[in-house]
Amino acid sequence: MRKAHHPATEELSLTTVMAALSDPLRVGVLRVLADGRERGWGELRAPVAKSTLSHHLRVLRDAGITRTRQEGTRCFVTLRRADLEQRFPGLLEAVLAAAATDSVGDQVTAAATGHD
């Protein structure tokens, strides 16, 4: 498997980030990852096929919103909060607040891992 491309902070594009966040499921993934924890892809629960979830995760990664790390056959994803805040101050918090108010992305959750 080839190494995933993660755009550098200065390469993040507002229109690309906003386009990636135009889908409620991707906003839901963002909300799950907003707690700062790295999540295995298998921990994410969404009402779509695994291949569809994989597509949404790739869109988020390619936009620079998340970082993906592979460990053997497992993939882990984290939110690039600091990079997004540096490039677009206040954007992430505004999106998260609006999404919570409007219940956007509520269909995405994380499985309990027993690490808490």
Steps between C-alpha positions, in 0.01 A plus 500: 500500500635841407562763764208742536557860395434764762514859375732731693327761717583781256350293215156476664238664281187658643285387208631142525440490876151647464416255219612209719277628780197534272392142574315427828675165545844663474390764750400212727847349471643843582280519811614154618866589448464842668572341839864474390523121520650294221241252376537178311285501186316199642391705802299741287133413469299649214188388309696434180704215351864472607611595148289817517640590841848441362423744217384766748813451711717539189322828410568634850866392482555642152351834612745509792234471768621166635824307516503126432759266646538139398623236741518162333158438352326752728445867423460773758368851451538823696374853455763754392361757743820706544566515124143608426507761775831638375378526140136599565468643853159433655362300207506160667331619818234684299426190292488276808269740689261535204501124440412432865222762498350365177566130581708460184689172499321347798485169312877449540625361830803319635495149638600453860859376507552431867794745506312759707 
